[in-house]
Amino acid sequence: MDSAGTEGGSLLIRNVEIAGRPNLDVRIADGWIREIGTGLTGRNELDGRGGALIPGLTDHHIHLLSLEAASRSVRLENARDFDDIVRIVQTFASQLQDGAWIRAVGYHERIAGPLGLPELDIISPRHPIRIQHQTGALWMLNSLALRSISTDGDPDCVEKDKKNRPTGRIWRGDRWLRRQLGTTRPQFRKIGERLAGYGITSLTDASVTNDHTSAAILANARRQGDLPQHLMMMSGGELARSPDGAYEIGPVKIILDEANLPPIDSMCEQIRSARRWGRAVAVHCVTYAELAFTLAAFESEGTQPGDRLEHGALIPWDAISVIKSMNLTVVTQSAFVFERGARYLSEVLPQEIEDLYRCRSLRDAGIGVAGSSDAPYTEPNPWVGMRSAVERRAAGDNRAVGSAEGITSAEALSLYLTGARNPGGAPRGVVVGGAADLCLLNEPIRDALPQLSEELVAATIVSGHIVFMA
């Protein structure tokens, strides 16, 4: 990454627009904005060429280890049918030695129905393969894969048939699979560069599987500069703080599956554990039942600042006032409306379309709403999420998906301008005394808002250092 011109964290950005005011200069030192004015002088100059200088973007819900693994995986979301899956996988396999593992992601039943061992063995006859469902909740393994890992004393995540034989389907078993397979050392430089190219300066990793091992991996990527963005980490259990501040501790993540909801007392105990650890709670809510269950648990235990609903994929109208009364934040992913809109329109009841990934109605009710990608389950490009929040159109056929929930371009941008500690709160500003985590656009804001494109990003600055230049 290019950090030229930022020796000692000192930088002078010339000729930028801030909050609509043009022709301003910004002096940065030691990671902070020290002065904003006109005619400033100094070394290590960056010419803003009249573009808007805005706070760096925050992705409030991302899965970094999964995103890195997905970059080394076969993508199946665009496969047309079973034969197409076979072609895609076997083309990839032709580049590998026999016996090498194949990891594939993005599968959904709409492509070729449920996959069992017979289908998986046809897809990959000479290589152990694991295919991840598009939701991230399920892994499907072929016979070679099953034989290569220990299935003695299988945990509940390993699905069994009536004869107590593994079916190859692993539900919410990422941590168990990781132990069985071992880990490949992740490489984050390209991902860090890609995210910086979008203007992202802060990330919240929302993985429930985060533990000491994953924290150490991500902290090391931060220390080496491969991942230049500030990092907050959620986890399902306790998580030790980073002694050097390589990451912050975020909320305790709770995953719910509608088909297997726990006793309400168990959910309440998870909330109480989070409180004992001094942490807020973030609950995965993608169905009506999961949302109702979550609100019931919060009603029992109470809420505190920082408690969040992740996704809010389906929020009925009558739940909005309840969410507001509990002062919960909704961390949404509008890009799903674009990427999966055609499927939603074919599978979701018409009267429920307006409930999908709400934005306008939540904001109008005074509920904090924050933007995020959920990458790798959507692309990690925040500008796609912004455009989708405005347009509410399905990819491919451009049909409207709950158009009443659309927001303005300025509002869509603001979803990504809040800090990791304050998702859905007041957007940060470019002000003296503020952190020098910035995104320089190549257009004034009035010209940038109608576009909401990643092509607008001219430079990204983290703690006063340039980490991306177009």
C-alpha positions in Angstrom: 0.0 0.0 0.0 1.1 3.5 -0.7 1.9 5.4 2.4 4.3 7.8 0.7 4.2 11.4 1.8 3.1 10.7 5.4 6.4 10.6 7.3 5.9 10.7 11.0 2.1 10.9 10.4 2.3 14.5 9.1 0.2 15.4 6.1 -1.2 18.5 4.5 -4.3 18.0 2.3 -4.8 20.9 0.0 -7.9 22.2 -1.9 -10.7 20.0 -0.6 -14.4 20.5 0.1 -15.6 19.8 3.7 -19.3 19.8 4.5 -20.0 21.8 1.3 -17.2 24.4 1.9 -14.7 24.4 -0.9 -11.0 25.5 -1.1 -10.0 24.3 2.3 -6.7 22.8 3.5 -6.3 20.2 6.3 -3.2 19.7 8.4 -2.8 16.3 10.0 -0.2 15.3 12.6 0.2 12.2 14.7 -3.1 10.7 13.4 -5.2 13.7 14.3 -6.7 16.7 12.4 -4.8 19.7 13.8 -5.9 22.6 11.6 -8.5 23.4 8.9 -8.3 26.6 7.0 -7.0 28.3 3.8 -3.5 29.0 2.7 -2.0 26.5 5.1 1.7 25.5 4.5 3.6 22.4 5.2 5.4 19.4 3.9 4.0 16.1 2.6 1.2 17.6 0.6 -1.7 15.8 -1.1 -3.7 17.8 -3.7 -7.4 17.2 -3.2 -8.2 18.9 -6.5 -11.5 20.2 -5.1 -12.9 16.8 -4.1 -15.0 16.2 -1.0 -13.1 15.1 2.1 -15.4 12.9 4.2 -14.8 10.6 7.2 -13.6 7.2 6.3 -16.3 4.6 5.9 -17.1 1.9 8.4 -18.3 -1.6 7.6 -20.3 -2.4 10.7 -20.6 -6.2 10.0 -18.1 -8.2 8.1 -16.4 -11.6 8.4 -12.7 -11.2 7.7 -11.5 -14.8 8.0 -14.3 -16.0 5.8 -13.7 -13.3 3.3 -10.1 -14.2 3.0 -11.0 -17.9 2.6 -13.6 -17.0 0.0 -10.9 -15.3 -2.0 -9.4 -18.7 -2.4 -12.7 -20.5 -3.1 -14.8 -21.6 -6.1 -17.8 -19.3 -6.4 -21.1 -21.0 -7.2 -23.7 -18.2 -6.8 -24.0 -17.7 -10.6 -24.2 -21.4 -11.5 -27.3 -22.2 -13.5 -27.9 -25.8 -12.6 -26.2 -29.0 -11.4 -24.3 -29.6 -14.6 -23.0 -26.1 -14.4 -21.7 -26.7 -10.9 -19.9 -29.9 -12.1 -18.3 -27.9 -14.9 -17.2 -25.0 -12.6 -15.8 -27.3 -9.9 -14.0 -29.7 -12.3 -12.5 -26.8 -14.2 -11.0 -25.6 -11.0 -10.0 -29.1 -10.0 -8.1 -29.6 -13.2 -5.5 -27.2 -11.9 -4.9 -29.2 -8.7 -3.1 -32.3 -7.7 -5.4 -35.3 -6.9 -6.4 -35.2 -3.3 -6.1 -31.5 -2.8 -9.1 -29.9 -1.0 -11.6 -27.7 -2.8 -13.6 -25.1 -1.0 -16.7 -23.7 -2.7 -19.1 -21.0 -1.5 -22.3 -19.3 -2.5 -24.5 -22.4 -3.1 -28.3 -22.2 -2.8 -31.0 -24.8 -3.3 -32.5 -22.7 -6.2 -29.6 -23.8 -8.3 -29.9 -27.6 -8.1 -32.0 -28.5 -5.0 -30.5 -30.0 -1.8 -27.1 -31.6 -2.2 -26.4 -35.0 -0.6 -23.4 -37.3 -0.7 -24.3 -38.8 -4.1 -24.4 -35.4 -5.8 -21.3 -34.2 -4.0 -19.4 -37.3 -5.1 -20.3 -36.6 -8.8 -19.4 -32.9 -8.4 -15.9 -33.8 -7.1 -14.9 -37.5 -7.6 -11.1 -37.0 -7.0 -10.9 -34.2 -4.5 -12.3 -33.7 -1.0 -14.7 -30.8 -1.3 -16.7 -28.7 1.1 -19.4 -26.4 -0.2 -20.8 -23.6 1.9 -24.5 -22.7 1.7 -25.2 -19.0 0.8 -26.5 -18.3 4.3 -23.2 -19.5 5.8 -25.1 -21.8 8.2 -24.3 -25.1 6.4 -21.3 -26.9 4.9 -21.8 -29.9 2.6 -18.9 -32.4 2.3 -18.4 -35.3 -0.2 -17.3 -38.8 0.8 -13.6 -38.1 0.3 -13.9 -35.1 2.6 -15.7 -37.1 5.3 -13.1 -39.9 5.2 -10.3 -37.4 5.6 -11.6 -35.9 8.9 -12.3 -37.6 12.2 -16.0 -38.3 12.7 -15.5 -40.1 16.0 -17.5 -38.5 18.7 -19.2 -36.1 16.3 -20.7 -33.0 17.8 -24.3 -32.0 17.2 -23.4 -29.9 14.2 -22.7 -33.2 12.2 -26.0 -34.3 10.7 -26.7 -38.0 10.8 -29.1 -40.2 8.8 -31.5 -42.8 10.4 -28.7 -45.3 10.5 -26.5 -42.8 12.5 -24.2 -42.2 9.5 -22.9 -38.7 8.7 -24.8 -37.2 5.8 -22.0 -34.8 4.9 -24.1 -31.8 6.1 -22.4 -29.8 8.9 -24.7 -27.2 10.5 -23.1 -24.1 12.2 -19.9 -26.2 12.5 -17.2 -23.7 11.5 -15.2 -24.0 14.7 -15.3 -27.8 14.7 -14.4 -28.0 11.0 -11.5 -25.7 11.6 -10.1 -28.0 14.2 -10.5 -31.0 12.0 -9.0 -29.5 8.9 -6.3 -27.3 10.4 -5.8 -23.8 9.2 -4.0 -22.3 6.2 -2.2 -19.1 7.1 -4.5 -16.3 5.9 -3.1 -13.6 3.7 -4.8 -10.2 4.2 -2.8 -7.8 2.1 -5.0 -7.9 -1.0 -8.2 -7.7 1.2 -6.8 -4.8 3.1 -5.9 -3.0 -0.2 -9.4 -3.8 -1.6 -11.2 -2.4 1.4 -9.0 0.7 1.5 -9.8 1.2 -2.2 -13.5 1.6 -1.2 -12.6 4.3 1.4 -13.1 1.9 4.3 -11.1 2.9 7.4 -12.8 0.9 10.1 -14.2 -2.7 10.4 -16.4 -4.6 12.8 -15.8 -8.4 12.5 -19.1 -9.9 13.5 -18.1 -13.6 13.6 -19.5 -15.6 16.5 -16.6 -18.0 16.1 -14.0 -15.3 17.0 -11.7 -16.6 19.8 -8.1 -16.3 20.9 -6.8 -17.9 17.7 -8.7 -15.7 15.3 -8.0 -12.6 17.3 -4.3 -13.3 17.2 -4.5 -13.8 13.4 -6.3 -10.6 12.8 -4.2 -8.6 15.3 -1.1 -9.8 13.5 -2.5 -8.7 10.1 -3.1 -5.3 11.7 0.4 -5.0 13.1 2.0 -6.0 9.8 0.0 -3.4 8.0 -1.7 -5.9 5.8 -5.1 -4.9 7.3 -4.7 -1.1 7.8 -8.3 -0.5 8.9 -9.2 -0.1 12.6 -10.8 -3.3 13.9 -13.5 -4.1 16.4 -14.2 -7.8 17.1 -17.3 -9.5 18.2 -17.3 -13.0 19.7 -19.6 -15.6 21.0 -17.7 -15.9 24.3 -15.1 -14.0 26.3 -12.4 -12.4 24.3 -9.1 -11.0 25.7 -8.3 -7.4 25.0 -5.4 -6.6 22.7 -2.5 -5.2 24.8 -1.4 -3.0 22.0 -4.8 -1.9 20.7 -4.6 -3.9 17.5 -8.3 -4.5 17.9 -11.2 -3.4 20.2 -13.7 -5.7 21.8 -17.2 -5.4 20.4 -20.6 -6.9 21.4 -21.2 -10.5 22.2 -22.7 -12.1 19.2 -25.7 -14.4 19.5 -26.7 -16.6 16.6 -30.3 -17.8 16.3 -31.7 -20.5 13.9 -35.5 -20.4 13.6 -35.6 -24.2 13.2 -33.8 -24.7 16.4 -34.4 -21.9 18.8 -33.0 -22.4 22.3 -35.1 -22.1 25.5 -35.7 -18.5 26.2 -33.8 -18.9 29.5 -30.7 -19.9 27.6 -30.9 -16.8 25.5 -31.4 -14.7 28.6 -28.3 -16.3 30.2 -26.2 -15.4 27.2 -27.3 -11.7 27.6 -26.5 -11.8 31.3 -23.1 -13.3 30.5 -22.4 -10.4 28.1 -23.4 -7.9 30.9 -21.0 -9.6 33.3 -18.2 -9.1 30.7 -19.1 -5.5 30.3 -20.3 -5.9 26.8 -23.3 -5.1 24.6 -25.2 -7.8 22.7 -25.6 -8.2 18.9 -28.2 -10.8 17.8 -28.5 -12.4 14.4 -32.1 -11.8 13.2 -33.1 -12.8 9.7 -36.7 -14.2 10.2 -39.8 -13.0 12.0 -39.5 -15.7 14.6 -35.9 -14.9 15.4 -36.8 -11.2 15.8 -39.8 -12.0 18.0 -37.6 -14.3 20.2 -34.9 -11.7 20.5 -37.3 -8.9 21.5 -38.8 -11.2 24.1 -35.4 -11.9 25.6 -34.5 -8.2 25.6 -37.8 -7.4 27.2 -36.9 -9.9 30.0 -33.3 -8.8 30.5 -33.4 -5.2 29.4 -31.2 -3.4 26.9 -28.2 -1.1 27.2 -26.4 1.2 24.8 -24.7 -0.7 22.0 -27.2 -3.6 21.8 -27.9 -4.3 18.2 -30.0 -6.4 15.8 -27.8 -7.8 13.0 -29.4 -7.9 9.5 -33.1 -7.2 10.4 -33.9 -9.1 7.2 -37.6 -9.2 8.0 -39.1 -6.6 10.4 -42.9 -6.4 10.5 -44.4 -2.9 10.9 -45.7 -3.5 14.4 -42.2 -4.4 15.6 -40.8 -1.0 14.7 -42.2 0.7 17.8 -40.9 -2.1 20.0 -37.4 -1.8 18.6 -37.5 2.0 19.1 -38.8 1.7 22.7 -35.8 -0.7 23.4 -33.3 1.8 21.8 -31.9 -1.0 19.7 -29.7 -0.3 16.6 -30.4 -2.2 13.4 -27.2 -3.1 11.4 -28.5 -3.8 7.9 -27.1 -4.9 4.5 -29.0 -3.2 1.8 -26.8 -4.9 -0.9 -28.9 -8.1 -0.3 -31.9 -6.2 -1.9 -29.8 -5.8 -5.0 -27.9 -9.1 -5.1 -30.8 -11.4 -4.1 -33.8 -9.2 -5.0 -35.0 -11.4 -7.9 -35.0 -14.4 -5.6 -36.8 -12.5 -2.9 -39.5 -11.4 -5.3 -40.1 -15.0 -6.3 -40.0 -16.6 -2.8 -41.2 -13.9 -0.4 -44.9 -13.2 0.0 -45.9 -9.9 -1.7 -47.2 -8.5 1.6 -43.8 -9.2 3.2 -41.6 -7.5 0.6 -41.8 -4.1 2.4 -40.5 -5.8 5.5 -37.2 -6.8 3.8 -34.1 -4.9 5.0 -36.1 -1.9 6.1 -34.4 1.4 6.1 -36.7 4.4 5.6 -39.3 3.3 8.1 -36.7 2.6 10.8 -35.0 6.0 10.3 -38.3 7.8 10.3 -39.1 6.1 13.6 -35.9 7.4 15.1 -34.1 4.0 15.2 -30.4 4.0 14.6 -29.5 2.2 11.3 -26.0 1.4 10.3 -24.7 0.0 7.0 -22.6 -3.1 6.4 -21.7 -5.8 3.9 -21.9 -9.1 5.7 -19.0 -10.0 3.4 -18.3 -12.6 2.1 -22.1 -13.3 1.9 -22.3 -10.1 -0.2 -19.5 -8.2 -1.9 -17.6 -6.0 0.6 -18.2 -2.9 -1.5 -20.1 -0.3 0.6 -21.0 1.7 -2.5 -23.2 -1.2 -3.7 -25.0 -1.1 -0.4 -25.5 2.6 -0.6 -26.9 2.5 -4.2 -29.2 -0.4 -3.2 -30.5 1.5 -0.1 -31.5 4.4 -2.5 -32.8 2.5 -5.5 -34.1 -0.8 -4.0 -33.8 -2.6 -7.3 -33.0 -6.2 -8.0 -29.9 -7.0 -10.1 -30.6 -8.3 -13.5 -34.2 -7.3 -14.1 -34.2 -4.0 -12.2 -37.6 -4.7 -10.5 -38.4 -2.7 -7.4 -38.0 -4.5 -4.0 -39.8 -2.6 -1.3 -39.3 0.8 -2.9 -41.0 2.6 0.0 -38.0 1.7 2.1 -35.6 3.7 -0.2 -33.6 6.6 1.3 -31.8 9.6 -0.1 -28.2 9.4 -1.3 -27.0 11.5 1.5 -28.7 9.3 4.0 -27.3 6.2 2.4 -23.8 7.5 2.7 -24.4 8.4 6.3 -25.1 4.7 7.1 -21.3 4.2 6.8 -20.0 7.4 8.4 -20.6 6.5 12.0 -17.9 5.1 14.2 -17.6 1.4 15.1 -18.6 2.3 18.7 -21.6 4.2 17.6 -23.4 2.4 14.7 -26.5 4.2 13.7 -25.6 7.3 15.6 -24.6 10.7 14.4 -22.3 10.6 11.4 -18.7 11.7 12.1 -17.4 14.9 10.7 -14.1 16.2 9.4 -13.2 18.5 12.3 -10.2 19.9 14.2 -9.4 17.4 16.9 -11.0 14.5 15.1 -9.2 11.3 14.1 -7.5 11.5 10.7 -9.4 8.5 9.3 -10.6 10.0 6.0 -11.8 9.3 2.5 -11.0 11.8 -0.3 -13.4 11.8 -3.2 -12.5 13.0 -6.7 -15.7 15.1 -6.9 -17.5 17.7 -4.7 -20.2 16.1 -2.7 -23.0 17.5 -4.8 -21.6 15.6 -7.8 -20.6 12.5 -5.9 -24.0 11.8 -4.3 -25.9 11.0 -7.5 -23.2 8.5 -8.4 -22.4 6.7 -5.1 -19.6 4.8 -6.8 -16.3 3.3 -5.7 -14.8 5.1 -8.6 -15.2 8.3 -6.6 -12.5 7.3 -4.1 -9.3 9.2 -4.7 -7.4 8.4 -1.5 -8.0 6.7 1.8 -6.2 7.8 5.0 -6.0 5.9 8.3 -4.5 7.5 11.4 -2.9 10.2 9.1 -1.3 7.7 6.7 -2.3 7.3 3.1 -3.2 3.6 2.6 -4.8 4.0 -0.8 -4.4 6.3 -3.8 -6.3 5.9 -7.0 
